[in-house]
């Protein structure tokens, strides 16, 4: 599951979030991966506030985990009459899909609040006339999951619960990893400070990954889904060339 959340900045950031959604859908299409939009919150004027998509394919999580973090865009704003240069941010989250009955996480009915609402598609058009969309709030962690893609409320509830289990497991794995790093004396940065990549469209054109130093002078190609060079560079940086070749192949 991959989520994109627009940062502060209103329409400008929401348009950037939609550009990232398009980038990941194009990347998945080029690899022959199946995609499914589980939920989307549209912006008031343009773009999206947030979106959650499922991407299915060989090593999908192993590849896409390199995209977790804050993505920064610098460009001349199409929404600014004065043609000023704007900087926008969006957060990308990636979690592996876990089947609920296989995970070692127990969710009791009293642990969650379940709300139903009428699903609406991108742009505000009605998808269902009945309250088929489901929102699940995990009370202890504050994690909120929505699903509005399926036609039945029961199916949306099932998918939303599956996503919640995946996110709770991912949070626990991150907590364990943070503890290991702390024991090794490694400083762990968290939150919006984790900027991983900058996409500059003005005054020059470049995409640079701040973790690996890899650069591209063709941001249009990157935004059209050509991410494999950045993904491979991250995998080599994290796990070494041999493992990176196996996962990116």
C-alpha positions as CSV (number, residue, x, y, z in Angstrom):
1,X,0.0,0.0,0.0
2,X,1.3,3.4,-1.0
3,X,-0.1,6.7,0.4
4,X,0.5,10.2,-0.8
5,X,-0.3,13.2,1.5
6,X,-0.1,16.8,0.4
7,X,1.9,19.1,2.7
8,X,1.1,22.6,3.7
9,X,0.5,25.0,0.9
10,X,-3.1,24.4,-0.2
11,X,-3.8,24.0,-3.9
12,X,-0.1,24.1,-4.9
13,X,0.8,21.1,-2.6
14,X,-2.4,19.2,-3.5
15,X,-1.4,19.5,-7.2
16,X,2.0,18.2,-6.4
17,X,0.5,15.2,-4.5
18,X,-1.5,14.4,-7.7
19,X,1.6,14.6,-9.8
20,X,3.3,12.1,-7.5
21,X,0.2,9.8,-7.7
22,X,0.5,9.9,-11.5
23,X,4.2,9.2,-11.3
24,X,3.7,6.0,-9.3
25,X,0.8,4.8,-11.4
26,X,3.0,5.3,-14.5
27,X,5.9,3.4,-12.9
28,X,3.6,0.5,-11.9
29,X,2.2,0.4,-15.4
30,X,5.6,0.2,-17.0
31,X,6.5,-2.7,-14.7
32,X,3.3,-4.5,-15.4
33,X,2.1,-4.1,-11.8
34,X,-1.6,-4.0,-10.9
35,X,-2.9,-0.9,-9.1
36,X,-6.1,-0.1,-7.3
37,X,-7.0,3.2,-5.7
38,X,-8.5,2.4,-2.3
39,X,-9.4,5.9,-1.2
40,X,-8.8,9.5,-2.4
41,X,-9.5,12.9,-0.9
42,X,-9.8,15.5,-3.6
43,X,-8.5,19.1,-3.3
44,X,-10.9,22.0,-3.2
45,X,-9.7,23.6,-6.5
46,X,-7.2,21.0,-7.9
47,X,-5.1,18.1,-7.0
48,X,-5.6,15.7,-4.1
49,X,-5.2,16.0,-0.3
50,X,-4.4,12.4,0.1
51,X,-4.7,9.0,-1.7
52,X,-4.2,5.4,-0.8
53,X,-3.4,2.9,-3.6
54,X,-2.6,-0.8,-3.6
55,X,0.2,-1.9,-5.9
56,X,0.6,-5.6,-6.6
57,X,3.6,-7.2,-8.3
58,X,6.8,-9.1,-7.7
59,X,8.9,-7.2,-5.0
60,X,6.5,-4.3,-5.1
61,X,7.2,-3.4,-1.5
62,X,10.9,-4.0,-1.6
63,X,11.2,-1.6,-4.5
64,X,8.7,1.1,-3.3
65,X,10.1,1.3,0.2
66,X,12.8,3.5,-1.3
67,X,10.1,6.1,-1.9
68,X,9.1,6.6,1.7
69,X,9.6,10.1,2.9
70,X,9.1,13.8,1.9
71,X,9.3,14.8,-1.7
72,X,10.0,18.4,-2.6
73,X,9.0,20.3,-5.7
74,X,10.3,23.7,-6.9
75,X,8.6,25.3,-9.9
76,X,6.8,28.3,-11.3
77,X,3.3,27.9,-9.9
78,X,0.5,27.5,-12.5
79,X,-1.9,28.8,-9.8
80,X,0.0,32.0,-9.2
81,X,-1.1,35.0,-11.4
82,X,2.3,36.7,-10.6
83,X,4.2,33.6,-11.9
84,X,6.1,33.3,-8.7
85,X,8.4,30.4,-7.8
86,X,6.9,28.0,-5.2
87,X,8.2,25.1,-3.1
88,X,5.8,22.3,-2.3
89,X,6.1,19.2,-0.2
90,X,4.3,15.8,-0.1
91,X,4.7,12.8,2.1
92,X,4.8,9.3,0.7
93,X,4.2,6.3,3.0
94,X,4.6,2.7,2.0
95,X,3.6,-0.4,4.0
96,X,3.6,-4.1,3.0
97,X,0.2,-5.6,2.7
98,X,-0.5,-8.1,5.5
99,X,-3.4,-10.5,5.5
100,X,-5.2,-10.0,8.8
101,X,-5.4,-13.6,9.9
102,X,-1.6,-14.0,9.3
103,X,-0.5,-11.1,11.3
104,X,0.4,-11.3,15.0
105,X,-1.7,-8.3,15.8
106,X,-5.0,-8.5,17.6
107,X,-7.6,-5.8,17.1
108,X,-10.5,-5.9,19.4
109,X,-13.9,-4.3,18.6
110,X,-13.4,-1.8,21.4
111,X,-10.0,-0.8,20.0
112,X,-11.5,0.9,16.9
113,X,-14.2,3.3,15.9
114,X,-15.9,2.5,12.6
115,X,-17.7,5.2,10.6
116,X,-19.5,4.9,7.3
117,X,-20.1,7.6,4.7
118,X,-21.1,8.1,1.1
119,X,-18.2,7.4,-1.3
120,X,-17.3,10.1,-3.8
121,X,-14.9,9.8,-6.7
122,X,-12.0,12.0,-7.8
123,X,-13.5,15.5,-8.6
124,X,-16.4,15.0,-6.2
125,X,-18.7,13.0,-8.4
126,X,-20.9,10.4,-6.5
127,X,-19.8,6.8,-6.8
128,X,-22.4,5.3,-4.6
129,X,-25.8,6.6,-3.4
130,X,-25.5,4.6,-0.2
131,X,-23.1,4.9,2.7
132,X,-20.7,2.2,1.4
133,X,-17.4,3.9,2.3
134,X,-15.8,2.9,5.6
135,X,-13.4,4.8,7.9
136,X,-11.7,2.9,10.7
137,X,-9.9,4.8,13.5
138,X,-7.6,2.9,15.8
139,X,-8.1,4.7,19.1
140,X,-4.8,4.0,20.8
141,X,-2.5,4.9,17.9
142,X,-4.7,7.4,16.1
143,X,-4.2,5.7,12.8
144,X,-7.1,6.4,10.4
145,X,-7.8,4.2,7.4
146,X,-10.5,4.7,4.8
147,X,-11.7,2.5,1.9
148,X,-14.3,3.6,-0.6
149,X,-13.3,1.7,-3.7
150,X,-15.4,-1.4,-3.3
151,X,-19.2,-1.5,-4.0
152,X,-20.3,-3.0,-0.7
153,X,-19.8,-1.7,2.8
154,X,-18.8,-5.1,4.1
155,X,-16.0,-5.4,1.5
156,X,-14.8,-1.9,2.2
157,X,-14.7,-2.7,5.9
158,X,-12.7,-5.9,5.2
159,X,-10.1,-4.1,3.1
160,X,-9.8,-1.2,5.5
161,X,-9.2,-3.6,8.4
162,X,-6.5,-5.3,6.4
163,X,-4.8,-2.0,5.7
164,X,-5.0,-1.1,9.4
165,X,-3.3,-4.4,10.4
166,X,-0.6,-3.7,7.9
167,X,0.0,-0.2,9.2
168,X,0.1,-1.3,12.8
169,X,2.6,-4.0,12.0
170,X,4.7,-1.5,10.1
171,X,4.7,0.9,13.0
172,X,5.8,-1.9,15.3
173,X,8.7,-2.9,13.0
174,X,9.7,0.8,12.8
175,X,9.7,1.0,16.6
176,X,11.9,-2.1,16.9
177,X,14.3,-0.7,14.2
178,X,14.5,2.6,16.0
179,X,15.4,0.8,19.2
180,X,18.1,-1.1,17.5
181,X,19.6,2.0,16.0
182,X,19.4,3.8,19.3
183,X,21.4,1.0,20.9
184,X,24.0,1.4,18.2
185,X,24.2,5.1,18.8
186,X,22.6,6.1,15.5
187,X,20.5,9.3,15.5
188,X,17.0,8.6,14.0
189,X,15.3,11.5,12.3
190,X,11.5,11.4,12.2
191,X,8.6,13.3,10.6
192,X,8.6,15.9,7.8
193,X,12.3,16.5,8.2
194,X,12.9,13.3,6.2
195,X,13.2,14.9,2.8
196,X,14.4,12.3,0.4
197,X,14.3,13.9,-3.0
198,X,14.0,17.3,-4.7
199,X,12.4,17.9,-8.1
200,X,13.4,21.3,-9.5
201,X,11.7,22.6,-12.6
202,X,12.8,26.2,-12.2
203,X,15.3,28.0,-12.5
204,X,17.0,24.8,-13.7
205,X,15.8,21.3,-14.3
206,X,17.0,18.5,-12.1
207,X,15.8,15.7,-9.8
208,X,18.2,14.9,-7.0
209,X,18.0,12.2,-4.3
210,X,19.5,13.6,-1.2
211,X,20.3,10.1,0.3
212,X,22.3,8.7,-2.6
213,X,23.3,11.8,-4.4
214,X,21.9,10.5,-7.7
215,X,20.8,13.2,-10.1
216,X,18.8,13.4,-13.3
217,X,18.6,16.3,-15.7
218,X,15.3,15.0,-17.1
219,X,12.5,15.6,-14.5
220,X,9.8,15.0,-17.1
221,X,11.0,11.4,-17.6
222,X,11.1,10.9,-13.8
223,X,7.6,12.3,-13.3
224,X,6.4,10.0,-16.1
225,X,7.5,7.0,-14.0
226,X,11.2,6.4,-14.8
227,X,12.1,5.8,-11.2
228,X,14.2,2.6,-11.5
229,X,17.6,4.4,-11.5
230,X,16.6,6.1,-8.2
231,X,15.2,2.9,-6.7
232,X,18.3,0.8,-7.7
233,X,20.6,3.5,-6.3
234,X,18.8,3.5,-3.0
235,X,18.9,-0.3,-2.8
236,X,22.6,-0.4,-3.5
237,X,23.1,2.3,-0.8
238,X,21.1,0.3,1.7
239,X,21.9,-3.4,1.1
240,X,24.8,-3.6,-1.3
241,X,25.0,-4.1,-5.1
242,X,24.2,-7.9,-5.2
243,X,21.0,-7.5,-3.3
244,X,20.0,-4.5,-5.3
245,X,20.5,-6.3,-8.6
246,X,18.2,-9.1,-7.4
247,X,15.4,-6.9,-6.2
248,X,15.4,-4.5,-9.2
249,X,15.7,-7.2,-11.8
